[in-house]
């Protein structure tokens, strides 16, 4: 019996695959089963996780075992929970290479890195010969708030109208069945509905009064229409609504509800083409900063995860640690 147990292959302790079975793409083309079979053939350790606590526990345990490769298969929220766990490790502890394979609907982070498609092919390559993959670095945003138990890390923060839309889409998809509620185009369909309601003057969004200050960019106070922050490059994205101003890794855009000529300027804004007069004085604050401080924010979405805050306490967004991501 002891000899038989000794000859049984054991998963490689140097790698860990985190698979979120609730991610949208896991229900398509039998991906979940195929990922399990691939991991079993490669003798790779695979754990299914869905809650942030599960993700944190497994990441920290893997780090204790000396994990060198962390594969995250899920949506942006799964990635957010994983990097928050990694950021809590001591700076002296060696960080693993990370492979993010998009399993959600948007896969915002995976798209920025270039790993949102060809999931099984890329996973097999990472497990067989990771040296054939390229590497790139991405820095997280660190969100500090006195009312939160810990510093949260992620790559994209949405507040004001965009947070409202994200939460509405979450509620819409969970409130029914069928392709228009749960299908691949359900989010786009709901955004179209919200846009139509807005054009008819029936939007349920109410602007929130914010005070936002950015170290290199200045300050903007008032009712907010849009609030976006990211550390991603958006080089592959059609929409990149950040001005080429300032320095620092925190990219910010805040636009007041009363911003002058907003609808006329929207096409330029979506591509980051800001004119000189699109300044705080006219209701626009956008560019790069080392630190952003926000007063009055009651809720936000971090990589699609809904977070509620005490608006009486300031939210401070700074640069987080840099992680190394693998990609084809």
Protein Blocks (a to p, Z undefined) as FASTA:
>chain_A
ZZmmmmpccddfkbccdddfkbmklmgghlmmmmmmmmmmnopacdddfbfklmmmmmmm
mmmnopabdcddddfklmmmmmmmmmmpcfklccdddddddfbfnommmmmnopaghklm
mmmmmmmmmmlpccddddddddddfkbcbdcddfbdcehjlmmmmmmmmmmmmncgcjkl
mmmklmmmmmmmmmmmmmnopafbdcdddddddfknopcedjdfbdcddfbfolmbfbdc
bccededjbdcddddfklghklmmmmmmmnopacfklcfknopacdddfbdcdehiabdc
eehiacdddfkbccddddddddddddZZ
